[in-house]
Amino acid sequence: MNSILEKILNWRIWPLFRKEMQQIRRNHKLVAMMVIPPTLNLVFLGFAMNPDVTDLRLGVVDESRTAESREVISGFSQSRAFKVTATFDSPEALGDALSRSKLDAGLVIGSDFATQRTKGATAEIQFLVDGVDSNTASIAGGYATRIVNAMNEDVKVINRSNVHRAPNGARSRVSLLYNPGLKNSWFIVTGMIGVLLVMLGVAVASSAMVKEKEMGTVEQLLMTPADGAEIITAKIAPIFLLLSLDIGLSVAVGYFVFDLPVRGSLLLLYGAGMLCVLSGIGIGTMIATFTRSQQQAQLLGFFVTPPLSMLSGATTPLEAIPHWMQPITYLNPVRHFASIARGVMLKGVGAEVVYPNLLALLTFTIVLMGISVWRFRKQLN
């Protein structure tokens, strides 16, 4: 046993490992980059990327001018989605304000609205939305539909009570599982953890590897007794250990800032996060083998990391991606980590549920690290 321990302690990799750790410790900018950007990005994106639309500027044309029409306007103004900011005498004036971007939406109530409603006929109202921002327009249209449907239900209940007849039919009951408060930040943060881990792995690994080329220290390392594999391992191991700390930092930010729970195994989440980090380091090391300067590495990384983020389902549902592009997301390690993070943190599932994603992450890690180490070792030789 002592002989085995002695052999491990006498490995030639340890002096190289200590050298890399000392270099990282002296590089205060690198340490700050590993701590400050992940924290700020999670906080800002968790608050900023909110699909809820509030206080849309609503213009109103009320040609009916009755209690019924005022009830409709009140239904819109009392919701958090709309804020009545102007009234107009004609639909033309309302349309002109929309075209000048003075309003986000418009509501036109016809002169026969109260009459049709009293007769029990269909009373139509016109809802206009500025469709330049298609996402906001579709959400606003959905809000308007729900407001009108809610008012229609109230009218049905009143009519039934007037004829002394109890309502019949089925009644639905909706139960919200895993996220009862519908906090959008829980979805965003659990997805962004994987994005940040991969992006940091790519940036730090490519920068560290290319820096050796720029400084000309690769040749000095080759003059040591260590072989190529030991040199590469000594370069990657400190980066991996430091980036692994960002997993705990990200979970802490989610917990203390957004009240994000961890209902499953923290060890399982941490293990998946380390595989995600290794995938990012593998991509960064591969980028370093194709570039000769840090500027080139940053530019090449710009063409790699944004697609990984956009095709991951980290900030938007995967179903929102075009159908022909959805199979491509299976080749993205961030997609698999996001599924694991949401399953473990929000649903409390175990490895028996997320093992396909774990196996995919493990495969990405082995392939990416294998190719990048092979290419870098080939350049060393």
C-alpha positions in Angstrom: 0.0 0.0 0.0 2.8 2.4 0.9 4.6 1.6 -2.3 1.5 2.5 -4.4 1.0 5.7 -2.5 4.7 6.5 -3.0 4.4 6.0 -6.8 1.4 8.2 -6.9 3.2 11.0 -5.0 6.2 10.7 -7.2 4.3 11.1 -10.5 5.9 13.7 -12.7 2.5 15.3 -13.2 2.5 16.8 -9.7 5.2 19.5 -10.3 3.4 20.5 -13.5 0.1 20.6 -11.7 1.5 22.8 -9.0 3.0 25.1 -11.6 -0.4 25.5 -13.3 -2.1 26.2 -10.0 0.4 28.9 -9.2 0.0 30.5 -12.6 -3.8 30.5 -12.1 -3.4 31.9 -8.6 -1.3 34.8 -9.9 -3.8 35.4 -12.8 -6.4 37.5 -10.9 -8.3 38.3 -14.0 -8.8 34.6 -14.8 -10.1 33.9 -11.2 -12.4 36.9 -11.4 -13.7 35.7 -14.8 -14.6 32.3 -13.2 -16.6 33.9 -10.4 -18.1 37.3 -11.4 -19.6 36.6 -14.8 -21.4 33.4 -13.8 -23.0 35.1 -10.8 -24.0 38.3 -12.7 -25.3 36.3 -15.7 -27.5 34.1 -13.6 -28.9 37.0 -11.6 -29.5 39.3 -14.6 -30.9 36.6 -16.9 -33.1 35.1 -14.1 -34.7 38.5 -13.6 -34.6 39.9 -17.2 -35.7 36.9 -19.3 -39.3 37.0 -18.2 -41.9 36.0 -20.8 -44.7 37.7 -18.9 -45.9 40.9 -20.5 -47.1 43.7 -18.2 -48.3 47.3 -18.6 -48.9 47.3 -22.4 -50.0 50.7 -23.5 -53.7 50.2 -24.5 -55.8 52.7 -26.5 -59.6 52.5 -26.4 -62.3 53.5 -28.8 -65.7 53.2 -27.0 -68.5 53.9 -29.4 -71.1 52.2 -27.2 -70.5 54.4 -24.1 -72.6 52.1 -21.9 -72.1 50.3 -18.6 -71.5 47.1 -20.5 -68.7 48.7 -22.6 -67.1 50.2 -19.5 -67.2 46.8 -17.9 -65.1 45.5 -20.8 -62.6 48.3 -20.5 -62.4 47.8 -16.8 -61.6 44.1 -17.3 -58.6 45.1 -19.5 -57.3 47.9 -17.2 -57.6 45.8 -14.0 -55.3 43.1 -15.5 -51.5 43.5 -15.0 -51.1 43.0 -18.8 -52.7 46.3 -20.0 -52.7 49.9 -19.0 -55.2 52.2 -20.6 -53.1 55.2 -21.6 -55.4 57.0 -24.2 -58.9 57.1 -25.5 -59.9 57.9 -29.1 -63.0 59.1 -31.0 -62.5 56.8 -34.0 -60.7 53.6 -35.0 -58.7 55.6 -37.6 -57.2 57.8 -34.8 -56.4 54.6 -32.8 -54.7 53.0 -35.9 -52.6 56.2 -36.4 -51.4 56.0 -32.8 -50.5 52.3 -33.3 -48.6 53.1 -36.5 -46.6 55.8 -34.7 -45.6 53.3 -31.9 -47.4 55.4 -29.3 -49.5 52.4 -28.3 -48.9 48.6 -28.0 -52.5 47.6 -28.4 -55.9 49.0 -29.1 -59.5 48.1 -28.2 -62.5 49.0 -30.3 -66.0 48.6 -28.9 -68.8 49.0 -31.5 -71.9 51.2 -30.9 -74.2 48.1 -30.9 -72.2 46.3 -28.2 -74.7 46.7 -25.3 -77.7 46.0 -27.5 -76.3 42.7 -28.9 -75.2 41.6 -25.4 -78.7 42.3 -23.9 -80.3 40.2 -26.7 -78.0 37.4 -25.9 -76.4 37.6 -29.4 -72.7 37.7 -30.1 -71.3 41.1 -29.2 -68.0 41.7 -31.0 -65.1 43.8 -30.0 -62.0 44.4 -32.0 -58.5 44.0 -30.5 -55.6 45.4 -32.4 -51.9 44.6 -31.6 -48.7 46.0 -32.8 -47.2 42.9 -34.4 -43.6 44.2 -34.9 -42.7 42.3 -31.8 -44.3 39.0 -32.7 -43.7 37.4 -29.3 -45.3 40.2 -27.4 -48.1 40.4 -29.8 -49.0 36.7 -29.5 -48.8 36.9 -25.7 -51.0 40.0 -25.6 -53.5 38.3 -27.9 -53.7 35.4 -25.5 -54.2 37.7 -22.5 -57.1 39.5 -24.4 -58.7 36.2 -25.2 -58.6 35.1 -21.6 -60.0 38.4 -20.3 -62.9 38.2 -22.7 -63.6 34.5 -21.9 -63.6 35.3 -18.2 -66.2 38.0 -18.8 -68.3 35.6 -20.9 -68.3 33.1 -18.0 -69.5 35.8 -15.6 -72.3 36.6 -18.0 -73.3 32.9 -18.3 -73.4 32.6 -14.5 -75.6 35.7 -14.1 -78.0 34.5 -16.8 -78.3 31.1 -15.2 -79.0 32.6 -11.8 -81.8 34.8 -13.3 -83.7 31.8 -14.5 -83.0 29.9 -11.3 -81.3 27.0 -13.0 -78.1 25.4 -11.6 -75.3 25.1 -14.0 -74.6 21.6 -15.3 -71.6 20.1 -17.0 -68.0 19.2 -16.2 -65.7 21.3 -14.1 -62.0 21.2 -14.6 -59.4 21.6 -11.9 -55.8 22.5 -12.8 -52.9 21.4 -10.5 -49.5 22.9 -11.1 -46.8 20.4 -10.3 -43.1 21.1 -9.5 -43.4 24.9 -9.9 -46.7 25.9 -8.2 -45.8 29.6 -8.4 -45.0 29.4 -12.1 -41.7 31.2 -11.5 -40.1 31.6 -14.9 -36.7 32.2 -13.2 -36.6 28.5 -12.2 -36.7 27.5 -15.8 -34.2 30.1 -16.9 -31.6 29.5 -14.1 -31.7 25.7 -14.4 -31.0 26.0 -18.1 -28.4 28.8 -17.9 -26.2 26.8 -15.4 -25.2 24.4 -18.2 -24.7 27.2 -20.7 -22.3 29.1 -18.4 -20.4 25.9 -17.5 -19.7 25.1 -21.1 -19.0 28.7 -22.1 -16.5 29.1 -19.3 -14.9 25.8 -20.1 -14.5 26.8 -23.7 -13.1 30.3 -22.9 -10.7 29.4 -20.1 -9.4 26.2 -21.8 -8.8 27.8 -25.2 -7.2 30.8 -23.6 -4.9 28.8 -21.4 -3.8 26.5 -24.2 -3.2 29.2 -26.7 -1.3 31.3 -24.2 1.4 28.6 -24.0 1.9 28.9 -27.8 2.1 32.7 -27.6 4.6 32.7 -24.8 6.7 29.9 -26.4 6.6 27.8 -23.2 5.4 24.7 -25.1 8.9 24.0 -26.1 10.1 24.3 -22.6 7.5 21.9 -21.3 8.6 19.4 -24.0 12.2 19.5 -22.5 10.9 18.2 -19.2 10.8 14.4 -18.5 7.0 14.5 -18.7 5.4 13.2 -21.8 2.6 14.8 -23.9 -0.3 13.2 -22.0 1.1 14.3 -18.6 1.5 17.9 -19.9 -2.0 18.0 -21.2 -3.5 16.5 -18.0 -1.6 19.0 -15.9 -3.0 21.8 -18.0 -6.6 20.6 -17.9 -6.8 19.4 -14.3 -6.5 22.8 -12.5 -9.0 24.4 -14.9 -11.4 21.5 -14.3 -11.2 21.8 -10.5 -11.7 25.5 -10.5 -14.6 25.4 -12.9 -16.2 22.6 -10.9 -16.6 25.2 -8.1 -18.9 27.2 -10.3 -21.4 24.4 -10.1 -21.8 25.0 -6.4 -21.7 28.8 -7.0 -24.5 28.6 -9.5 -26.7 26.4 -7.4 -26.2 28.7 -4.4 -27.2 31.8 -6.5 -30.3 29.9 -7.7 -31.2 29.0 -4.1 -30.5 32.3 -2.3 -31.6 34.7 -5.1 -34.5 32.9 -6.7 -35.5 30.4 -4.0 -34.7 27.6 -6.5 -35.0 24.2 -4.7 -32.8 21.1 -5.0 -35.3 18.3 -4.5 -33.1 15.5 -5.8 -29.5 14.4 -5.3 -27.0 17.2 -5.2 -24.3 14.6 -5.9 -26.0 13.6 -9.1 -26.4 17.2 -10.1 -22.7 17.9 -9.3 -21.5 14.8 -11.3 -23.5 15.9 -14.3 -22.1 19.4 -14.0 -18.5 18.1 -14.0 -19.2 16.2 -17.2 -20.6 19.4 -18.7 -17.5 21.3 -17.6 -15.3 18.6 -19.2 -17.3 18.9 -22.4 -16.6 22.6 -22.5 -12.9 22.1 -21.8 -12.7 19.6 -24.6 -14.3 22.1 -27.0 -11.9 24.8 -25.8 -8.9 22.6 -26.1 -9.9 21.6 -29.6 -10.3 25.3 -30.6 -6.8 25.9 -29.3 -5.4 23.4 -31.7 -6.8 25.3 -34.7 -5.7 28.8 -33.5 -2.4 30.5 -32.9 -3.5 33.5 -30.8 -6.0 34.3 -28.1 -7.9 36.7 -30.5 -8.3 33.9 -33.0 -9.5 31.5 -30.2 -12.1 34.1 -29.0 -13.4 34.6 -32.5 -13.7 30.9 -33.2 -15.3 30.4 -29.8 -17.9 33.1 -30.8 -19.0 30.8 -33.6 -19.3 27.8 -31.3 -20.9 29.0 -28.0 -23.9 31.0 -29.2 -25.3 28.0 -31.2 -24.8 25.8 -28.2 -26.8 28.2 -26.1 -29.6 28.8 -28.6 -30.1 25.1 -29.5 -30.1 23.8 -25.9 -33.6 24.6 -24.6 -31.9 26.5 -21.8 -34.0 29.7 -22.1 -36.7 28.7 -24.5 -38.7 25.5 -24.8 -37.2 22.9 -27.2 -40.7 22.8 -28.8 -40.2 26.4 -30.0 -37.3 25.3 -32.2 -38.3 24.4 -35.8 -39.0 20.6 -36.1 -36.2 20.0 -38.6 -33.6 21.5 -36.1 -34.8 19.7 -33.0 -32.8 16.5 -33.8 -29.6 18.6 -33.8 -30.2 19.5 -30.2 -29.4 15.9 -29.2 -25.7 16.7 -30.1 -25.6 19.5 -27.6 -24.3 18.7 -24.1 -26.1 21.8 -22.7 -29.4 20.3 -23.7 -28.8 17.1 -21.7 -27.5 19.0 -18.7 -30.5 21.3 -18.7 -32.8 18.2 -18.7 -30.8 16.7 -15.8 -30.8 20.0 -13.8 -34.5 20.5 -14.1 -35.3 16.9 -13.3 -33.1 16.8 -10.2 -33.7 20.3 -8.9 -37.4 20.8 -9.7 -38.8 17.2 -9.9 -36.5 15.4 -7.5 -35.9 12.5 -9.9 -32.9 10.1 -9.7 -30.4 8.6 -12.0 -32.9 5.9 -13.1 -34.8 8.7 -14.9 -32.1 10.9 -16.3 -29.6 8.2 -17.2 -30.1 8.7 -21.0 -28.9 12.3 -20.5 -26.1 11.2 -18.3 -24.9 8.7 -20.8 -25.1 11.3 -23.6 -23.0 13.7 -21.4 -20.5 11.0 -20.7 -20.2 10.2 -24.4 -19.7 13.9 -25.3 -17.0 14.2 -22.6 -15.1 11.1 -23.8 -15.3 12.0 -27.5 -14.5 15.7 -27.1 -11.7 15.2 -24.6 -10.3 12.4 -26.7 -10.2 14.3 -30.0 -8.9 17.5 -28.4 -6.1 15.7 -26.4 -5.1 13.7 -29.5 -4.8 16.9 -31.6 -2.9 18.8 -28.9 -0.6 15.9 -28.3 0.0 15.6 -32.0 1.0 19.3 -32.1 3.3 18.8 -29.1 5.0 15.9 -30.9 
